[in-house]
Amino acid sequence: MNQYLADSRFTGLEPFPSRLWLSSPTMHGDEQRWVDDAIRTNWVSTVGANINEVEKLLAAYIGVRYAVALSAGTAALHLAMKLAGERLCGQPHAGHGALAGRRVFVSDTTFAATVNPVAYEGGEPVFIDTEYDTWNMDPCALEKAFELYPDTRLVVLAHLYGTPAKMDEIRATCKAHSALIVEDAAESLGATYKGQQTGTLGDYNCISFNGNKIITGSSGGMFLTDSKEDADKVRKWSTQSREAAPWYQHEELGYNYRMSNIIAGVVRGQIPYLDEHIAQKKAIYERYREGLRDLPVSMNPYDEENSVPNFWLSCLLINPEAMCPQVRSDSEALYIHEPGKSCPTEILEALAAFNAEGRPIWKPMHLQPIYRSHPFITASGNGRAGTNAYIPGASADIGADIFNRGLCLPSDNKMTPSDQDKVIEIIRRCFR
């Protein structure tokens, strides 16, 4: 940390007096009102007016008939996998393993929560490489995956950092192969694709209210659907699958996944500010893009013709020729600075030295120790075991390349323009 404060490149810069966060919760006061109301009325468990209201408000905002409030986005994804597994096999499962013996195509560049629910239900994740246009699942790689594994009937995709994937191509490919889609919109609440909200683009759709999301409940998530039958199943499963009997009667496996009325109170207070948060995040993205435009870098991209991200996190990608040497193990990173060049490790360490939080891009799932033995499919149709080092001219393993050259910038919507100017200046000096 001290090496950056003593580095002549950073002369005249002082650390931020208080931590500049990547993306922290932004409270407005209404949250306290609804939490207090839950406590005052003694509805503090998994039923109550706050839960009912957030389900109603989010369903209306996103444009679905039914929303089921759950304890986490991961819980929503898990129950979506269970639903998909039952639909694919044509019958309910009394226990674990609704996807047992089935391959499932999954976004490779994402958080582990997108993938783990596949394993919860006994499925085998097959990782689909990323494309450069949106940093999401590559439709060409997906088509190659179906050529290699034509019996696959489920695709799980995430909209990375709030940017919608190429849904027309992905849905067309899935339709051609009779495959269902689980949409992980955990990071993209409020983003649209061709005027349609993310969270409505799959057969099963999930969002998150984790502490750093565009709006938050401190935790929580939601399952979204137009199917009353699916909504009723998820609601039942999430409350331990209790049957309609005078006593506790259980005929299938259930889970303790329902959102509490207190968490729902926080979400309820956040919902009116969703569009405001999106506008603030967009302004942050645009200030970065303008402030860094003469550096050998680019911002996380999106299809400006067809999609409107929620700009949850602003991210940076360093041009290949401007990368200084950098190597990473599973837990450490080293670099050698060269004038006019930099790398994510140097920029992240410099930001930390000045009391600002950045983050590496999600490490692709096929590079994670727990999933390294699973298939990984690129647009060329080849799977390979990836590398943590950038390979000049490589056409495969785009996710690994983005991970190697990219980073997430401080994107907190409470950051002032002057705060952001200082972040930009720190980044600029890293290239000296």
N, C-alpha and C positions, 0 to 999 in steps of 0.2 A: 504494500500500500504506500509506504513512505517513498519508494523509488519514483513514483509518479509526481508526488508533491515536490521532490527535489530535482526532477528532470527539467532542464532549461526550456524544453518545448512548452511547458505548462506554467512558466513564470507569469505571475500576476493573477492567476486563478486561485480562488479560495474554495474550500469544500462548502457544499450546501449546509446551512446551519441546522436544518432538519432533513430527515431522509426523504429523498425524491423516489417515490415508489414506481414500480412497473405499472401496476393497475390496482389501486386499493378501493375499498368500498366508499361510496359517496352518499352520505346520509343527508336527508332534507328536513327531518322533523316529523313528517307524517308517519314514519315507521314507528316512532315511540307511541303515537296516539293509538295505533291498532294493536301494538303489543300490550299496552296498558289496558286496552279494552278487553283483550283476551284474559288478562289476569283479573281484572275487575269482575268480569262475568264468570270466572272460574272455568272457562273453556281453554284449557292449556294443553290438552292431549291432541289426538289425531282426528278430532271432529271440531267443527265450529264455523262461525260466520266468515272468518278470514279465509279459511280453506275454500269455502264455497265461492267467495268473491274472487279470489285469484284465479280459480278455474274458469269462472265466467268471463272475467276481464281478459285473460290471456287467450282464451279460445276466440273471443271476438276480435282481438287485435290481430292475431295470426291468421284467422280465417278458417278455423276448423269447428266442427260441431261439438267435440268433446275434449276436455283436458283433465288429466288426473294428476293431482299434486302429490309428489313423492319426496322421499328423504334426500335424494341426490339424483343428478343426471345419470350416474352409473346405474342406479336402481331402475331408472326408466329404460336404459339400454338393455339391462339384464332381462327385464320382463318383455321387452320387444323381441329379444332373441328367443325367449320361451314361446311367445306367440308365433313367431315365424317357424320355429321347429314343429310346433303342433300342426300348423297349416300345411307344411311340407309333407309330413308323414300321415296327415289325415286323421289323427286321433290324439286325445290328450295324454299327457304323461303323468303318472302318479308320483314320480320322483325326479331326480336329476337326469339330465342328458337328453333334452329335447332336440339337440343337434348332434347327438352321438353318432360318430361315423361319417359325418358330413363335412366336406370342405366348405369354407366360407371365405369369399374374397373380401379383403379389408384394406382400407386406406393404410399406406405404409408410413407416411409422415403425419403423425398424430400423437396424442397423449395415450398412455396405456389404457385408460378407461374406455376408449373406443373398442379395444381389442379384447380385454379381459373377460367381458361378459360372454363372448363366443366360447372361451375356455370354460366358463362356469357351466355352460350347457353341453359340454363335451365335444364341441366342434373343433375343427382343425383350421386355424387361420392360414390363409394364403395371401401374402402381402403384394399389393399392386403398387407399382412405382408411381412417382409424382410427375407432373408436367410443369414447365416453367411459367406458363401463362397465368395460372392462378395458385400454384403450389398445392394443388389438390390432386385427387386420383386421376391418372392419365387414362382417358377413354381408349386410346390405342393399346395400352398395356392391358386394360381390362378385356378387350377383344382377344388379345393373344392368350390371356389366361383361360378364356372359355374354349379356345382351340386346344389348349393343353388339358383342361379338365372340364369337358363338355357336360358332365353330370352335375355340376355345381348349380345351386338354385337360390343362393342368398348372397347379397352384396351389402357390405356395411361401409358407408362413406362419411367422412367428416368434412365440414367446411372450415378450413384452416384459418385461424386468426380473424374470423368473421367474414371471410370472402367466399361467396358461393362457388361451388364446383361447376364444371361443364355439364349441367344436368340434362340438356337435350340429348347429347351424345350418350351419356351414361344410361339414361332411361331407355333410349332406343335399343342399345345393346342388351340391356336386361330384359326388355320385352321380347326381343328376338330369341333369347335363350330361356324364356319363361322363368326368370329369376326375380325374387322379391328384393326390395331395397329397404334397409334400415338406415334412416337419415339421422346422423349425429349432428344436430344443430346447436350443441352445447355452447359453442363460441360465437354463434352467428345470429342470435336473437335480434330481430329487427332488420336484418339484411334481406334483400329481395333479389330474385332471379326472374327476369322478364315480367316484373310487376307482381310476382307471387312470393309470399313470405317463405323463407327457409323455415322448416318445421312443418311444411305441407307437401314436400316434394318427394317423399318416399311412401312406401306402404305402411311403415311404422316410423314415427318421428319423435325425437327427444330433444329437450333443452335443459339447460343447467342454470342454477342460481348460486353457484359457488361464490366464495368471497371476493374473487377478483373479476367476476363477469360483468357484463355491461349494466345489468341490474342484479341485485343480490338479495338473498335472505340470510346470508352468512353460510348457508348450505341450502340444499333442496334442488329439486328438478321437476320435470313434468313430462308426461307421456301425452302425445297429441294424435288425434285420429278423427275420422268422420264416421267410424264404425261404433255404434252403441255396444255391440257384442264385445268388441275388443276392449273398449273402455270399461265395461262391467267386469270383464275377466281381470284386467290389470288392477282395478280397484279391489276386487276380491282377493287376488293373490297378495296384494300389498298389505292386507290386514289379516294375514295368517290363514287365508282360505277358509274362513268360518262359514259354515252352511247355515241356511235359514232354519234353525231349530232353537228350542227354548234353552238348550245347554250348548256348550262348546263342542260342536260336531265338525269333524274334518275328514274330507274324502280325498284331498290332494294336498300336495306340498304347498305351503304358504311362506310368506316373508314379512318381516317387520319393516316395511318400506314406505309407509304413509307419512306424508309431511305433517309436522305438528302445527297447531293453530297459532303458536307463537312465531315460528319461522314464517308462516304464511302472513302474519301481521307485518313483518319486515318487508316481504315481497309486495304486499298490498300497498304499502307506503312508497315503494320504489316505482311501481308501474307507471304512475302519471309522469315520471321524469325520464322514461325510456328514450323518447325522441330527443329530448334535451341532451342526454348523455351521448347519443349517437352524433349529434351535431358537434358537440365538444370534441369527441374523438376524431371526427373528420377534420376539424380545424387543426388538431395536433398533427395528423397525417400530412396535411397540405403544407403546414409550416416546415416540417422536416423535409418534404420533397423540394420546397423552394430553397431552404437553407443549405441543402447538401447537393444541389444540382450540378455544381461544377467539380465535385469530387468523383472519382472513379467508382461510383456506387449507384445502386438503384433501390427503390422502395418495393415492398411486397406488392405484386401486381394484381390487377383485376380487370375483368372484361367491362370496359366503360360503356360499351354499347348495350349489353344485356343484363348487367348486374349492378347492384348498389350494396357494397359491404356495409357492415356496422362499424368498421374501422376499430374494432376492439383493441388490437395491438398494432402499432406501427413497427415495421421490421425493415432491416437494412440488408442488402446483398452486395458484397464487395466484388468488383469485376475480377475475373481470373488473373489478369496481368498485374493487378494491384495487390495481390495477396503476398504478404511476406511468408517465409517458411513457418508452418504450424503443424504440430503433431498432437494427437490426442490418444490417451489410453482409455480404459473404461472409467477412470476416475480422475485423471489429471490431464493437463494441457501445457505444452511448451511452445514458445515461438522465438524467432530471431527477428528483431526489427530491422527494416531496411528503409532508407529515406524514400519518401514518396509512396510507400506501401504500408499496409497494416493488415490486421486479421481480427476475427471476432474475439479471440482471447485477449489481445492487447486492448481493444476498445472496451470490453466488459471490465477488465481490471482497472482501466483508467477511470471509467464511470464510478466503479466501487470506491476508488481512492478519493473521489470527490463527493462521496455519500449519495450516489444515485444508483438505482437498481436497474440493471438490464438482465437479459437472459439469453442463453443459446436457443437457437431454433430447436423444435422438438427433434430429438434423435430418432431416426427412422426405426420402426419396429423390427425390421429384419436385422438390424445391428444390435438389438438388445439381447443380452445373454440368455434371457428366458426364452426368446423366440428365434434364436439364430439357426436352429435346425429346420425351421419351417420354410416352405417354398416362397420364393420372391420372384415376381414376374416384371420384366421391363417391357418397353414398347417394342424392342427387338425380338421379344418372345423368349429371351434367355433369362434365367435366374442365376444370380451369383451371390456370393457371401459378402459383398460390399467391402468397403475399405474406409478407414477414417482419414485417409489422405486424398487430396484432390488429384485427379488424373487428368492432365491437360488433354483436351480433345475427346474425352470419354463421352460416349453417347448413352451409356446405360447408367443406372443408379443415380438418377437425377436427385432423388431425396437426399442421398448422402452428400452430393455436391452442394445442395442448398444448406444442409446442416453444417458443412465445413466452412462455407463462405458467409453464412447469414447470422444475424442476431436480432433479438427483440429489444427495442429501445424503450426508455421510460415513456409510458403512455397514459399516465394518470390524468384524469380530467380535471383535477384540482391544480395541476401544474400551470404556472403562469407563463405568458409568452417570454418574459425575461428568463425564467427558469429554463425554458426550452432553448432559448438562444445560447445559454451557457452550455447545455448539453451538446448543441451543435458545434460550439467552439471547441469543446473537449474532443469531439470526433475529428474535427478538422486538424487539430494539432497532432493527433495520432498518425496522420499521414505525412507529417513533416520529416 
